[in-house]
Amino acid sequence: MLSTRFSVRRALLAAVLAAGAAALTGCATGPVAGRSDDGIAVDASQPVRVALLVPYGSGDPGRDVIARGLENAARLAQADLRNATIDLAVYPTAGSSGGGAAAAQQAVAEGAKIIVGPLFSTETAGVQPVAASAGLTVISFSNNPSVAGGNVYILGTSFENTADRLVSFGLANGMRNFGVVYPAGLEGETARDAVAAVVSARGATMVASQPYNLSVEGIQAAAGPAASALLSGGANAVILTDGPTGGLGFISEALRNNGLSPAQAQFMGMQQWDASAEALALPSLQGGVFAAPDPGLVAAFEGRYQTAYGEAPHELAGLAFDGVHAVGAMIAEARARGGSPFSSARLTEPSGFAGVNGPFRFGPNGRSQRNLAILEARNGQAVVIERAARSFDAVGY
C-alpha cells in the first residue's frame, strides 16, 4: 500500500528533519559567541587530524551500510589529495545525539582539528557544543538548515537549494505563477516553506499551496480541491515535493485527472524522479522536470567507487568525499598562503569547492549551495535539458 512504501532515502530524510526539530527545542546551535573568524591554529605542513563521524554501532544494518559508504568515499577523497596530508580517524556515533557528542569528545581528546560528519541532525546537535568549546568546525552531512550556523556547515542539498533551481528555471521559461502540492507532515511542510520563500524572493507569485494525506484515499480526497485551487489561481508551474517511492505517481495522476492539463501547468519535482523507472514512465509526469546533480558527474563517481570497492556507492556517499576533499583544499591553500586552513573566510570562499556532483560552497549561515541540472521526463527517460553550471561565476552569483 502507498502508506507503507517509503525508500531508505525518504525514511532517512524524515528522520533527519524530525530529529533535528526535536533536538533543537532544547539545544541551541546558532552562532557561538566569541568565536574567532581566524579559525583554530593548525600546522598545515604536517598531517592534520580529521575526524570522520559516521553512524556505525546503531544496531541498524541499513545505517551500517550508509556508514561504510561514507567511510569508503572519504578514503577515496583522502587518496586524491595533493599538497595536503590528513590523518583520517573514524568515530562511530550510533546515529544518536549522545553518540555524536561522545564521538566528538573522543575526537577532540585525540587531537582532531576539524570534524567531518555526522549524518543526522540529532547527531549534529550533539556534536556542535563539544566542537564549539574546542574551537572546531563541523562539516555535517545533514541537509537540515536548522542545525547550520556558527561552527556548523551542512553538506546536504537543502530544499531551498532545489526550490531555487526550479523556480529560476520556471521564471526563465515564462512561468510566474507557482503552486506547490505536498504531503502533510514535517517533510512536506518544510519543502512547502522552502518553495514559498524562494518564490517570494524571486519576485514570482504563489497562487496555491495544497497538502494531502499520504495514502490513496487521502490523495483522492485532496486532488479535486487542489486542482481547482491551482486552476483558479492560474498556476502555470506546480512543484510536487513528493518522491517516486511516496505519493508522486498518485498525486500527479490525480491532478491531471481532475482537469489540470500539461498545457496549463508544468509539473516540477523537488525529488529525483529518476530514482524509479516506473515513475519516469508515468504519463502524468511526461514533460515534467526535476532538479538533480549532473548525471555525468554522478556516473563518474559511481564508477570510481565501484572499481575501488567492488560495489555501488550509497547515494549519500558522495557527501563524505566532498567534505574530505574540501578539507584537503583548505589545508593546501593554508600551506601556500598561511593562516588557519579552517577560517571562516576559507570555509565561505565564493568560488567554492569541487565536488563529486559538481561545485558547492558554504554561505555565512552554514548552508551549502550546489549547482543542479534540470532533467525532463521524456518517453520514460530522464533527459538533461539544462546542465548544472560548472562554476558559480557561470550562473551569475
Buried (B, 14 or more C-beta within 10 A) or exposed (E): EBEEEBBBBBEBBBBBBBBBBBBBEEBEBBBBEEBEEEBBEBEBEEEBBBBBBBBBBBEEEEBBBBBBBBBBBBBBBBEEBEEBBBBBBBBBBBBBBEBBBBBBBBBBEEEBBBBBBBBBBBBBBBBBBBBBEBBBBBBBBBBBBBBBBBBBBBBBBBBBBBBBBBBBBBBEBEBBBBBBBBBBBBBBBBBBBBBBBBBEEBEBEBBBBBBBBBBBEBBBBBBBEBBBBBBEBBBBBBBBBBBBBBBBBBBBBBBBEBEBEBEBBBBBBBBBBBBBEEBBBBEBBBEBBBBBBBBEBBEEBBEBBEEBBEEEBBBBBBBBBBBBBBBBBBBBBBBEEEBBBBBBEBBBBEEBBBBBBBBBBBBEBBBBBBBBBBBBBBEBEBEBEBBBBBEBEEBEE
